[in-house]
Amino acid sequence: MSSRTSPISQPITIRRAVARDAKRLTRLVRGSGAYEGKYAAAVAGYRVGPDYIEAHRAFVAVRADEHGGRVLGFYSLVLAPPELDLLFVADEAQGRGIGRLLVAHMQSEARAAGLDRVKVVSHLPAEDFYHRVGAVRIGTALANPPAMPWDRPEFEFRIPSE
């Protein structure tokens, strides 16, 4: 089994992102293989700054044995209006269930905040992932050139109360 598809071999901790994570999160976004080729311009100047981290519910996934170690993935939940704004998993950590863990954590955070739905505008290559983790397609976010020159699928997570 290749490392790309092997399950998580070490425990993962999901913790609240802090300002000092900003550069690591920015590198993860800009270095994402999902944004190569025609998609590269969408993240070329993208920055996840300390102000963004403080303003939103941003969480990072790290190996439990690494204190402040390498970020394997992260997400950002915006409460008003409810939206999963960012969700990235490091290329070398994909296929190991980290994205699924982050989505489950996001749903728990959304439920705790009293939300019953969370929208996400998906990057085209991530569309199948969102289907697999239970998001429902609700529409299409239309292109907005030059910032976003292509249409994107729009999904919704329905957050059941416990």
Secondary structure, DSSP 8 states (H G I E B T S, - for coil): --TTTS---S-EEEEE--GGGHHHHHHHHHT-GGG-GGGGGGTTT----HHHHHHTEEEEEEETT-TT--EEEEEEEETTTTEEEEEEE-GGGTTSSHHHHHHHHHHHHHHHTT-SEEEEE--GGGHHHHHHTT-EEEEEE--BTTTB-S-EEEEEEE----
